């Protein structure tokens, strides 16, 4: 492996660690009973500001290409905001590892949607990946083990995966001409705006001051994750980066075990391995038209 690719792999792994950190932090906030709107509004607001600072420092455009700015903002304000809310609600009802592993069924969902739309064919590799993903999900939510997740938690986690799959496919088409980093900042701003408006006008759910440092740290981790993954993408193929990003689920489970005392049983470990193997199979398919999972490699909850 060349030094440049090794650096890219290290950056992607660090990005996965940052994404895993956001899952563990969100789980801690969800377990404390904080409602999603205020938490997500502050988290993504901090992330958007930091991403704009990084773009300005690099002398890159702060906004997506003309004609795509409103679309990027709307992607955040609607689809990403809904996905992040589903994910957070799942974390209130299940462990960090269970939710993160179930969420990684989204590459299989994108593959099925692309096959139905005629963008990709269904070959043996794809069928194997779908089978692995389905088996893995069944093992993760199977009864009689130590990894707690309720039926509602499963529903919210799968809804988050489905919404994220739709977000990836829509984003690939609506922001095709834009710098992905500028699009990420605009999506984060849209996500923050819709959640803050909801918190102010509808839920009136604030964040107690004692939890504010944790929420801000979550925003810092989110911005770091985006920045690290985009740096990795300058050195690695999107498919390779996507594979390394599956470490997110491992990091999330490990940190939840260390800091939150959430254990992972053998059935869930096997299920998680199956789901992540499916993601790897999908990301490493022979190239045709770049898939939405590859184009959206820098996005995660």
C-alpha positions in Angstrom: 0.0 0.0 0.0 1.4 3.4 -0.9 1.9 6.1 1.7 -0.9 8.2 0.3 -3.4 5.3 0.4 -2.2 4.4 3.9 -2.8 7.9 5.0 -6.3 7.8 3.4 -7.1 4.6 5.2 -6.0 6.1 8.5 -8.2 9.2 7.9 -11.2 7.1 7.0 -10.7 5.0 10.1 -10.5 8.1 12.2 -13.7 9.4 10.5 -15.4 6.1 11.4 -14.2 6.6 15.0 -15.7 10.1 15.0 -19.0 8.8 13.6 -19.0 6.1 16.3 -18.4 8.7 18.9 -21.5 10.6 17.7 -23.6 7.4 18.1 -22.3 6.8 21.7 -22.8 10.5 22.7 -26.3 10.4 21.2 -27.1 7.2 23.1 -26.0 8.9 26.4 -28.2 11.9 25.7 -31.1 9.7 24.6 -30.8 7.6 27.8 -31.0 10.8 29.8 -34.4 11.4 28.3 -33.6 14.5 26.2 -36.0 15.0 23.3 -34.5 15.0 19.8 -35.3 18.4 18.4 -33.1 20.5 20.8 -30.3 18.0 20.8 -30.2 17.6 17.0 -30.6 21.3 16.4 -27.6 22.3 18.5 -25.5 19.3 17.3 -25.9 20.0 13.6 -25.8 23.8 14.1 -22.3 23.4 15.7 -21.3 21.0 12.9 -22.4 23.4 10.1 -20.5 26.3 11.7 -17.3 24.3 12.0 -17.6 23.0 8.5 -18.0 26.5 7.1 -14.9 27.6 9.1 -12.9 24.7 7.6 -14.2 25.6 4.1 -13.2 29.2 4.6 -9.8 28.2 5.8 -9.3 26.0 2.8 -10.6 28.8 0.5 -13.3 26.6 -0.8 -16.9 27.6 -1.8 -19.1 27.9 1.3 -22.3 27.0 -0.6 -23.2 24.4 -3.1 -23.3 25.2 -6.8 -26.0 27.8 -8.0 -29.3 26.0 -8.5 -28.4 23.3 -6.0 -28.3 25.4 -2.8 -32.0 25.2 -1.9 -32.0 21.5 -2.7 -29.1 20.8 -0.4 -30.8 22.9 2.4 -34.0 21.0 1.9 -32.3 17.6 1.9 -31.1 18.5 5.4 -34.3 20.2 6.6 -36.5 17.3 5.6 -34.8 14.0 4.8 -31.7 14.2 7.0 -33.7 15.8 9.8 -36.2 12.9 9.7 -33.4 10.3 9.5 -31.5 11.8 12.4 -34.7 11.9 14.5 -35.6 8.3 13.7 -32.0 7.3 14.7 -32.2 9.3 17.9 -35.5 7.8 18.8 -34.1 4.3 18.2 -31.3 5.1 20.6 -33.8 5.8 23.3 -35.1 2.3 22.9 -32.0 0.2 22.1 -28.3 0.0 22.7 -25.8 1.9 20.6 -24.5 -1.2 19.0 -27.9 -2.6 18.1 -29.1 0.6 16.5 -25.8 1.2 14.6 -25.7 -2.3 13.3 -29.3 -2.2 12.1 -28.7 1.1 10.5 -26.1 -0.5 8.3 -28.8 -2.3 6.4 -29.1 0.9 4.3 -26.6 -0.2 1.6 -28.8 -3.2 0.9 -31.9 -0.9 0.7 -30.1 1.3 -1.8 -29.0 -1.7 -3.8 -32.6 -3.0 -4.0 -33.9 0.5 -5.0 -31.2 0.9 -7.7 -32.0 -2.6 -9.1 -35.7 -1.8 -9.2 -35.0 1.4 -11.0 -32.8 -0.4 -13.5 -29.5 1.4 -12.4 -27.9 -1.9 -11.4 -28.5 -5.6 -12.0 -29.0 -8.2 -9.4 -26.1 -10.6 -9.6 -24.9 -13.3 -7.2 -22.8 -10.9 -5.2 -25.8 -8.6 -4.7 -28.1 -11.5 -3.7 -25.4 -12.7 -1.3 -25.1 -9.3 0.3 -28.9 -8.9 0.7 -29.1 -12.4 2.3 -26.3 -11.5 4.7 -27.9 -8.2 5.6 -31.3 -9.9 6.2 -29.7 -12.7 8.3 -27.6 -10.2 10.3 -30.6 -8.0 11.1 -32.5 -11.1 12.3 -29.7 -12.1 14.6 -29.3 -8.5 16.0 -32.9 -8.3 17.0 -33.2 -12.0 18.0 -34.6 -12.7 21.5 -32.9 -14.2 24.5 -29.7 -12.3 24.7 -28.1 -9.3 26.4 -28.4 -6.7 23.6 -31.5 -4.8 24.5 -33.7 -3.2 21.8 -37.4 -3.0 21.8 -39.7 -3.6 18.9 -40.2 0.2 18.5 -36.5 0.6 18.6 -36.1 -1.9 15.7 -38.8 0.0 13.8 -37.1 3.4 14.3 -33.7 2.0 13.4 -34.9 0.5 10.1 -36.9 3.7 9.4 -33.7 5.7 9.8 -31.9 3.3 7.4 -34.7 3.6 4.9 -34.8 7.4 5.1 -31.0 7.6 4.8 -31.1 5.4 1.7 -33.7 7.8 0.2 -31.5 10.8 1.2 -28.4 9.3 -0.5 -30.2 8.6 -3.7 -31.9 12.0 -3.8 -28.7 13.8 -2.8 -26.7 12.1 -5.5 -29.1 13.6 -8.1 -29.9 17.0 -6.6 -26.3 18.1 -5.7 -24.3 16.4 -8.5 -22.4 19.6 -9.5 -21.6 20.8 -6.0 -18.5 20.4 -3.8 -19.5 17.6 -1.4 -18.0 19.5 1.5 -20.2 22.6 0.8 -23.2 20.3 0.4 -22.4 18.7 3.7 -22.3 22.0 5.5 -25.6 23.1 3.9 -27.3 19.8 4.8 -26.1 20.2 8.4 -27.5 23.7 8.4 -30.8 22.5 7.1 -31.0 19.8 9.6 -30.2 22.2 12.4 -32.7 24.8 11.2 -35.7 22.4 11.0 -35.0 20.9 14.4 -34.5 24.3 16.1 -37.7 25.7 14.6 -39.5 22.6 15.8 -38.1 22.9 19.2 -39.0 26.6 19.5 -42.5 26.5 18.0 -43.8 23.0 18.6 -42.0 20.9 21.2 -40.6 23.8 23.2 -38.0 21.3 24.4 -34.7 22.9 25.5 -31.5 21.3 26.5 -30.6 21.6 30.2 -27.3 23.5 30.7 -25.7 20.4 32.3 -26.1 18.5 29.1 -24.9 21.3 26.8 -21.2 20.3 26.8 -22.2 16.8 25.7 -24.4 18.1 22.9 -21.7 20.5 21.7 -19.1 17.7 21.8 -21.5 15.7 19.6 -21.5 18.6 17.1 -17.7 18.7 17.2 -17.5 15.0 16.6 -19.9 15.3 13.7 -17.9 18.0 12.0 -14.6 16.1 12.6 -16.2 13.0 11.0 -17.2 14.8 7.9 -13.8 16.6 7.6 -11.8 13.4 8.1 -13.9 11.4 5.6 -13.6 14.1 2.9 -9.8 14.1 3.5 -9.8 10.4 3.0 -11.8 10.6 -0.2 -9.0 12.7 -1.7 -6.7 9.6 -1.3 -9.0 6.6 -1.6 -11.8 5.5 -3.9 -15.3 6.1 -2.5 -15.9 2.3 -2.4 -12.8 1.8 -0.3 -13.7 4.6 2.1 -17.2 3.2 2.5 -15.8 -0.2 3.5 -13.6 1.4 6.2 -16.5 3.4 7.4 -18.2 0.2 8.5 -15.8 0.4 11.5 -18.3 3.0 12.8 -20.5 0.3 14.2 -17.6 -1.4 15.9 -16.4 1.9 17.5 -19.9 2.8 18.6 -20.4 -0.6 20.3 -16.9 -0.5 21.9 -17.4 3.0 23.3 -20.9 2.1 24.5 -19.5 -0.9 26.3 -16.7 1.1 27.9 -18.6 4.2 28.9 -22.2 3.1 29.1 -21.8 -0.5 30.2 -23.7 -1.9 27.2 -22.6 -5.4 26.4 -22.9 -7.2 23.1 -23.9 -10.9 23.1 -22.5 -13.5 20.7 -25.6 -13.6 18.5 -25.5 -9.8 17.9 -21.8 -10.0 17.2 -22.5 -12.6 14.5 -25.4 -10.5 13.2 -23.3 -7.4 13.1 -20.5 -9.2 11.2 -23.1 -10.4 8.7 -24.5 -6.9 8.2 -21.1 -5.2 7.8 -19.9 -8.0 5.5 -22.9 -7.2 3.3 -22.0 -3.6 3.3 -18.4 -4.5 2.2 -19.7 -6.8 -0.6 -22.0 -4.0 -1.9 -19.2 -1.4 -1.7 -16.7 -3.6 -3.5 -18.9 -4.6 -6.5 -17.3 -4.3 -9.9 -17.8 -0.6 -10.9 -20.7 0.4 -13.1 -22.4 3.7 -12.5 -21.2 4.9 -9.1 -23.8 3.9 -6.5 -25.5 6.2 -4.1 -23.8 4.5 -1.2 -20.4 5.4 -2.8 -21.3 9.0 -3.6 -22.7 9.5 -0.1 -19.7 7.9 1.7 -19.2 11.0 3.9 -22.7 10.9 5.3 -23.8 9.2 8.4 -26.0 9.8 11.4 
